[in-house]
Amino acid sequence: MRIMIKGGVWKNTEDEILKAAVMKYGKNQWARISSLLVRKSAKQCKARWYEWLDPSIKKCSKNH
């Protein structure tokens, strides 16, 4: 029996899939969205969206 551990560093292609899936399914379908990303859980997808990819978040530059 092989156990798949989800996680690891996010790849650019995974970010693009996540962005497209959020646009298609919305921000409440994390289980459905994570099914498109074999290595990521619904919780990881949600966190990645809200912490990094959501266009409404304000990103601070290192040079204040």
C-alpha angles and dihedrals in degrees: 000000000000120000118208114213112204121217140055132133116330113247124214091246091054090051090052092049090048093050092049092046093051090051091050102039104022132232097297100060101077095142091053092045093049090053086069091054108058095191097048134073126220089254092052092049092050092048093047091051097047097039101041119002108040105110091214094065117098114234118206119221119228090236106069 
